């Protein structure tokens, strides 16, 4: 396990970071008071966030297992977040030990924990790059040091796109996704989940306002807006669906009894 470039040691603790807020919701300890403050504020207005965080993790595991069992042996996970077991490489290499995994995130604290904790199988490889999803050229160049883009890759952006705007003069999230998908070989997969206002509009509006006041952009999307990410790709069944319903296992079926999770999920194949 190694990072592909040096990263400044200083961690900005003056403002919350989504990966650290998410870590607090998952019960982790790798966050700062500013992250906990925002996490608690959002939890106070949106009681779904804790089960949403858990549901996202479980969806990632099911989706990765699905594409690994279908033969995918390379994975690019963008917006990795602070390691929480089982991690993506553990799922992929549990199916096929020779799987190659590259994690990418832009938070130095994530890099530190990745270097310490994300160790893969002897047969495969597990690497980390410090890069921002918005800088696709740089991120892809670093990923190419470990992955063969002439062969299928599973590209995972779980719970990330709702932090990116669709403004062409801003993040241009749709154009960004098109760029990443264009770099993938046929037979590759796209794994996505995204917060939606469709299932809990008031709570999501309040949560979005807290994010924005903290300096973190937040863009919940409707079913149609989320489905647009998969244009030109072949959706795997059951298609775009609330996250608990994507090929659920018994634990996911049981968790649905806790209440809704306002998150859509989908996996698609590049023809």
C-alpha positions as a Markdown table, in Angstrom:
| # | Residue | x | y | z |
|---|---|---|---|---|
| 1 | Unk | 0.0 | 0.0 | 0.0 |
| 2 | Unk | 1.4 | 3.4 | -0.9 |
| 3 | Unk | 0.3 | 6.9 | -1.8 |
| 4 | Unk | 1.4 | 8.1 | -5.3 |
| 5 | Unk | 2.4 | 11.6 | -4.2 |
| 6 | Unk | 3.4 | 13.4 | -1.0 |
| 7 | Unk | 0.7 | 15.2 | 0.9 |
| 8 | Unk | 1.0 | 18.2 | 3.2 |
| 9 | Unk | 0.9 | 16.9 | 6.8 |
| 10 | Unk | -1.4 | 19.7 | 7.9 |
| 11 | Unk | -5.1 | 18.8 | 8.2 |
| 12 | Unk | -7.6 | 21.7 | 8.0 |
| 13 | Unk | -9.7 | 21.4 | 11.1 |
| 14 | Unk | -11.3 | 24.9 | 10.7 |
| 15 | Unk | -14.2 | 23.5 | 8.6 |
| 16 | Unk | -15.9 | 20.1 | 8.4 |
| 17 | Unk | -15.0 | 17.6 | 5.7 |
| 18 | Unk | -17.6 | 15.2 | 4.4 |
| 19 | Unk | -15.4 | 12.1 | 5.0 |
| 20 | Unk | -15.0 | 13.0 | 8.6 |
| 21 | Unk | -18.7 | 13.9 | 9.1 |
| 22 | Unk | -19.5 | 10.5 | 7.6 |
| 23 | Unk | -17.0 | 8.8 | 9.9 |
| 24 | Unk | -18.8 | 10.3 | 12.9 |
| 25 | Unk | -22.1 | 9.0 | 11.7 |
| 26 | Unk | -20.6 | 5.5 | 11.3 |
| 27 | Unk | -19.4 | 5.7 | 14.9 |
| 28 | Unk | -15.7 | 6.3 | 14.0 |
| 29 | Unk | -13.2 | 8.3 | 16.0 |
| 30 | Unk | -11.2 | 9.9 | 13.2 |
| 31 | Unk | -13.0 | 13.2 | 13.1 |
| 32 | Unk | -12.7 | 16.6 | 14.8 |
| 33 | Unk | -15.1 | 18.8 | 16.9 |
| 34 | Unk | -16.0 | 20.8 | 13.8 |
| 35 | Unk | -17.1 | 17.6 | 12.0 |
| 36 | Unk | -19.0 | 16.3 | 15.0 |
| 37 | Unk | -20.8 | 19.6 | 15.4 |
| 38 | Unk | -22.1 | 19.5 | 11.8 |
| 39 | Unk | -22.9 | 15.8 | 12.1 |
| 40 | Unk | -25.0 | 16.4 | 15.2 |
| 41 | Unk | -26.8 | 19.3 | 13.6 |
| 42 | Unk | -27.8 | 17.3 | 10.6 |
| 43 | Unk | -28.8 | 14.3 | 12.7 |
| 44 | Unk | -31.1 | 16.6 | 14.7 |
| 45 | Unk | -33.0 | 17.6 | 11.6 |
| 46 | Unk | -32.7 | 14.3 | 9.6 |
| 47 | Unk | -33.0 | 11.2 | 11.6 |
| 48 | Unk | -32.2 | 9.0 | 8.6 |
| 49 | Unk | -28.5 | 9.9 | 8.3 |
| 50 | Unk | -27.2 | 7.1 | 10.6 |
| 51 | Unk | -29.0 | 4.3 | 8.8 |
| 52 | Unk | -28.2 | 6.1 | 5.5 |
| 53 | Unk | -24.5 | 5.9 | 6.2 |
| 54 | Unk | -24.8 | 2.2 | 7.1 |
| 55 | Unk | -27.0 | 1.5 | 4.1 |
| 56 | Unk | -24.4 | 3.2 | 1.8 |
| 57 | Unk | -21.6 | 1.0 | 3.2 |
| 58 | Unk | -23.7 | -2.2 | 2.7 |
| 59 | Unk | -24.6 | -1.2 | -0.8 |
| 60 | Unk | -20.9 | -0.7 | -1.7 |
| 61 | Unk | -20.2 | -4.2 | -0.4 |
| 62 | Unk | -23.0 | -5.8 | -2.4 |
| 63 | Unk | -22.2 | -3.9 | -5.6 |
| 64 | Unk | -18.5 | -4.7 | -5.4 |
| 65 | Unk | -19.2 | -8.3 | -4.7 |
| 66 | Unk | -21.6 | -8.4 | -7.7 |
| 67 | Unk | -19.2 | -7.0 | -10.2 |
| 68 | Unk | -16.3 | -9.0 | -8.8 |
| 69 | Unk | -18.3 | -12.2 | -9.1 |
| 70 | Unk | -19.0 | -11.2 | -12.7 |
| 71 | Unk | -15.3 | -11.1 | -13.4 |
| 72 | Unk | -14.1 | -7.6 | -12.7 |
| 73 | Unk | -10.6 | -7.5 | -11.2 |
| 74 | Unk | -9.8 | -3.8 | -11.1 |
| 75 | Unk | -11.5 | -1.1 | -8.9 |
| 76 | Unk | -11.2 | 2.6 | -8.7 |
| 77 | Unk | -12.9 | 4.0 | -5.6 |
| 78 | Unk | -13.2 | 7.8 | -5.6 |
| 79 | Unk | -14.2 | 9.6 | -2.4 |
| 80 | Unk | -12.9 | 6.7 | -0.3 |
| 81 | Unk | -13.5 | 8.2 | 3.1 |
| 82 | Unk | -11.9 | 7.0 | 6.3 |
| 83 | Unk | -11.5 | 3.2 | 6.3 |
| 84 | Unk | -14.4 | 1.3 | 7.8 |
| 85 | Unk | -14.3 | -2.5 | 7.6 |
| 86 | Unk | -15.0 | -4.3 | 5.5 |
| 87 | Unk | -13.4 | -1.9 | 3.0 |
| 88 | Unk | -13.8 | -2.2 | -0.8 |
| 89 | Unk | -10.6 | -4.0 | -1.3 |
| 90 | Unk | -11.5 | -6.6 | 1.3 |
| 91 | Unk | -14.7 | -7.4 | -0.5 |
| 92 | Unk | -13.1 | -7.5 | -4.0 |
| 93 | Unk | -10.1 | -9.5 | -2.9 |
| 94 | Unk | -12.4 | -11.8 | -0.9 |
| 95 | Unk | -13.9 | -12.8 | -4.2 |
| 96 | Unk | -10.7 | -12.7 | -6.2 |
| 97 | Unk | -7.4 | -12.2 | -4.3 |
| 98 | Unk | -5.7 | -10.9 | -7.5 |
| 99 | Unk | -8.0 | -7.9 | -7.7 |
| 100 | Unk | -6.3 | -4.5 | -8.0 |
| 101 | Unk | -7.8 | -1.6 | -6.1 |
| 102 | Unk | -7.0 | 2.2 | -6.2 |
| 103 | Unk | -8.5 | 4.5 | -3.6 |
| 104 | Unk | -8.7 | 8.2 | -4.2 |
| 105 | Unk | -9.6 | 11.0 | -1.7 |
| 106 | Unk | -8.6 | 14.6 | -1.2 |
| 107 | Unk | -8.5 | 14.7 | 2.7 |
| 108 | Unk | -5.0 | 14.2 | 4.2 |
| 109 | Unk | -6.4 | 12.5 | 7.2 |
| 110 | Unk | -7.9 | 9.9 | 4.9 |
| 111 | Unk | -4.5 | 9.3 | 3.4 |
| 112 | Unk | -2.9 | 8.8 | 6.8 |
| 113 | Unk | -5.4 | 6.2 | 7.8 |
| 114 | Unk | -5.4 | 4.5 | 4.3 |
| 115 | Unk | -1.6 | 4.1 | 4.5 |
| 116 | Unk | -1.9 | 2.6 | 7.9 |
| 117 | Unk | -5.0 | 0.4 | 7.4 |
| 118 | Unk | -5.7 | -0.4 | 3.8 |
| 119 | Unk | -3.5 | -3.5 | 3.2 |
| 120 | Unk | -4.6 | -5.8 | 0.4 |
| 121 | Unk | -3.9 | -9.4 | -0.5 |
| 122 | Unk | -0.4 | -10.6 | -1.6 |
| 123 | Unk | -1.8 | -11.7 | -4.9 |
| 124 | Unk | -3.5 | -8.3 | -5.7 |
| 125 | Unk | -2.6 | -4.7 | -5.0 |
| 126 | Unk | -4.2 | -1.9 | -3.0 |
| 127 | Unk | -3.0 | 1.7 | -3.6 |
| 128 | Unk | -4.1 | 5.1 | -2.5 |
| 129 | Unk | -3.8 | 8.4 | -4.5 |
| 130 | Unk | -4.4 | 11.8 | -2.9 |
| 131 | Unk | -6.4 | 13.6 | -5.6 |
| 132 | Unk | -9.7 | 15.5 | -6.0 |
| 133 | Unk | -12.5 | 14.1 | -8.0 |
| 134 | Unk | -12.8 | 17.4 | -9.8 |
| 135 | Unk | -9.3 | 17.0 | -11.3 |
| 136 | Unk | -10.1 | 14.0 | -13.5 |
| 137 | Unk | -7.0 | 14.2 | -15.6 |
| 138 | Unk | -4.7 | 14.1 | -12.6 |
| 139 | Unk | -6.6 | 11.5 | -10.8 |
| 140 | Unk | -6.8 | 9.2 | -13.8 |
| 141 | Unk | -3.1 | 9.7 | -14.5 |
| 142 | Unk | -2.3 | 8.5 | -11.0 |
| 143 | Unk | -4.8 | 5.6 | -11.2 |
| 144 | Unk | -3.1 | 4.4 | -14.5 |
| 145 | Unk | 0.1 | 3.8 | -12.5 |
| 146 | Unk | -1.7 | 0.8 | -10.9 |
| 147 | Unk | -4.6 | -0.1 | -13.1 |
| 148 | Unk | -4.8 | -1.2 | -16.8 |
| 149 | Unk | -7.4 | 1.1 | -18.4 |
| 150 | Unk | -7.4 | -1.2 | -21.5 |
| 151 | Unk | -9.3 | -3.8 | -19.3 |
| 152 | Unk | -12.6 | -3.4 | -17.4 |
| 153 | Unk | -12.6 | -1.4 | -14.2 |
| 154 | Unk | -15.3 | -0.9 | -11.6 |
| 155 | Unk | -15.6 | 2.9 | -10.9 |
| 156 | Unk | -17.2 | 3.5 | -7.5 |
| 157 | Unk | -18.4 | 6.9 | -6.3 |
| 158 | Unk | -20.6 | 6.1 | -3.4 |
| 159 | Unk | -22.3 | 9.0 | -1.6 |
| 160 | Unk | -20.1 | 11.5 | -3.4 |
| 161 | Unk | -22.0 | 13.1 | -6.3 |
| 162 | Unk | -24.3 | 15.0 | -3.9 |
| 163 | Unk | -21.3 | 17.2 | -3.0 |
| 164 | Unk | -20.8 | 18.2 | -6.6 |
| 165 | Unk | -22.9 | 20.8 | -8.5 |
| 166 | Unk | -24.2 | 20.3 | -12.1 |
| 167 | Unk | -23.3 | 23.9 | -13.0 |
| 168 | Unk | -21.2 | 23.8 | -16.2 |
| 169 | Unk | -19.2 | 26.7 | -14.8 |
| 170 | Unk | -18.8 | 24.9 | -11.5 |
| 171 | Unk | -18.2 | 21.2 | -10.8 |
| 172 | Unk | -20.2 | 20.1 | -13.9 |
| 173 | Unk | -20.8 | 16.8 | -12.3 |
| 174 | Unk | -22.5 | 15.2 | -15.4 |
| 175 | Unk | -19.6 | 16.2 | -17.6 |
| 176 | Unk | -17.2 | 15.0 | -15.0 |
| 177 | Unk | -18.9 | 11.6 | -14.8 |
| 178 | Unk | -18.9 | 11.4 | -18.6 |
| 179 | Unk | -15.1 | 12.0 | -18.6 |
| 180 | Unk | -14.4 | 9.2 | -16.1 |
| 181 | Unk | -16.7 | 6.8 | -17.9 |
| 182 | Unk | -15.1 | 7.6 | -21.3 |
| 183 | Unk | -11.7 | 6.6 | -19.8 |
| 184 | Unk | -13.1 | 3.1 | -19.0 |
| 185 | Unk | -12.9 | 0.1 | -21.2 |
| 186 | Unk | -16.0 | -1.6 | -22.4 |
| 187 | Unk | -17.3 | -4.1 | -19.8 |
| 188 | Unk | -16.4 | -1.7 | -17.0 |
| 189 | Unk | -19.0 | -0.8 | -14.3 |
| 190 | Unk | -20.2 | 2.4 | -12.6 |
| 191 | Unk | -21.3 | 2.2 | -9.0 |
| 192 | Unk | -23.2 | 5.2 | -7.6 |
| 193 | Unk | -25.3 | 6.3 | -4.7 |
| 194 | Unk | -26.7 | 9.7 | -4.1 |
| 195 | Unk | -28.9 | 11.5 | -1.5 |
| 196 | Unk | -32.4 | 12.4 | -2.9 |
| 197 | Unk | -35.1 | 14.8 | -1.7 |
| 198 | Unk | -37.8 | 12.5 | -3.2 |
| 199 | Unk | -38.3 | 10.3 | -0.1 |
| 200 | Unk | -37.9 | 12.8 | 2.8 |
| 201 | Unk | -38.0 | 16.3 | 1.3 |
| 202 | Unk | -38.2 | 18.4 | 4.5 |
| 203 | Unk | -35.4 | 16.6 | 6.3 |
| 204 | Unk | -33.2 | 16.7 | 3.3 |
| 205 | Unk | -33.8 | 20.4 | 2.8 |
| 206 | Unk | -32.8 | 21.1 | 6.4 |
| 207 | Unk | -29.7 | 18.9 | 6.2 |
| 208 | Unk | -28.7 | 20.5 | 2.9 |
| 209 | Unk | -29.0 | 24.0 | 4.6 |
| 210 | Unk | -26.7 | 22.9 | 7.4 |
| 211 | Unk | -24.1 | 21.5 | 5.0 |
| 212 | Unk | -24.2 | 24.8 | 2.9 |
| 213 | Unk | -23.9 | 27.0 | 6.0 |
| 214 | Unk | -20.8 | 25.0 | 7.0 |
| 215 | Unk | -19.2 | 25.7 | 3.7 |
| 216 | Unk | -19.9 | 22.3 | 2.2 |
| 217 | Unk | -21.9 | 22.4 | -1.0 |
| 218 | Unk | -24.7 | 19.8 | -1.1 |
| 219 | Unk | -26.9 | 18.9 | -4.0 |
| 220 | Unk | -29.7 | 16.2 | -3.4 |
| 221 | Unk | -31.1 | 14.9 | -6.7 |
| 222 | Unk | -34.4 | 13.5 | -7.9 |
| 223 | Unk | -34.8 | 10.1 | -9.4 |
| 224 | Unk | -34.6 | 11.5 | -13.0 |
| 225 | Unk | -31.5 | 13.6 | -12.1 |
| 226 | Unk | -29.7 | 10.7 | -10.6 |
| 227 | Unk | -30.7 | 8.3 | -13.4 |
| 228 | Unk | -29.1 | 10.8 | -15.8 |
| 229 | Unk | -25.6 | 9.7 | -14.5 |
| 230 | Unk | -26.2 | 6.3 | -16.2 |
| 231 | Unk | -27.1 | 7.6 | -19.7 |
| 232 | Unk | -25.5 | 5.4 | -22.3 |
| 233 | Unk | -24.8 | 2.6 | -19.9 |
| 234 | Unk | -26.6 | -0.7 | -19.3 |
| 235 | Unk | -28.2 | -0.7 | -15.8 |
| 236 | Unk | -27.9 | -4.0 | -13.8 |
| 237 | Unk | -31.2 | -5.1 | -12.3 |
| 238 | Unk | -33.1 | -3.9 | -10.4 |
| 239 | Unk | -32.0 | -0.6 | -11.9 |
| 240 | Unk | -32.0 | 2.7 | -10.0 |
| 241 | Unk | -33.7 | 2.1 | -6.7 |
| 242 | Unk | -33.6 | 3.2 | -3.0 |
| 243 | Unk | -30.3 | 2.0 | -1.6 |
| 244 | Unk | -31.7 | -0.8 | 0.6 |
| 245 | Unk | -33.5 | -2.3 | -2.3 |
| 246 | Unk | -30.5 | -2.9 | -4.5 |
| 247 | Unk | -30.1 | -6.7 | -4.4 |
| 248 | Unk | -30.7 | -6.8 | -0.7 |
| 249 | Unk | -29.4 | -9.5 | 1.6 |
| 250 | Unk | -31.3 | -10.6 | 4.7 |
| 251 | Unk | -29.6 | -7.9 | 6.9 |
| 252 | Unk | -30.7 | -5.2 | 4.4 |
| 253 | Unk | -34.3 | -6.5 | 4.4 |
| 254 | Unk | -34.3 | -6.4 | 8.2 |
| 255 | Unk | -32.8 | -2.9 | 8.2 |
| 256 | Unk | -35.7 | -1.6 | 6.0 |
| 257 | Unk | -37.9 | -1.9 | 9.0 |
| 258 | Unk | -36.0 | 0.9 | 10.7 |
| 259 | Unk | -37.5 | 3.4 | 8.1 |
| 260 | Unk | -36.7 | 5.0 | 4.9 |
| 261 | Unk | -33.3 | 6.0 | 3.6 |
| 262 | Unk | -33.4 | 8.9 | 1.2 |
| 263 | Unk | -30.6 | 7.6 | -1.0 |
| 264 | Unk | -30.8 | 6.2 | -4.6 |
| 265 | Unk | -28.3 | 3.6 | -5.8 |
| 266 | Unk | -27.5 | 2.0 | -9.1 |
| 267 | Unk | -24.8 | -0.1 | -10.9 |
| 268 | Unk | -24.4 | 0.0 | -14.7 |
| 269 | Unk | -22.1 | -1.6 | -17.3 |
| 270 | Unk | -20.4 | 0.1 | -20.1 |
| 271 | Unk | -21.4 | -1.6 | -23.3 |
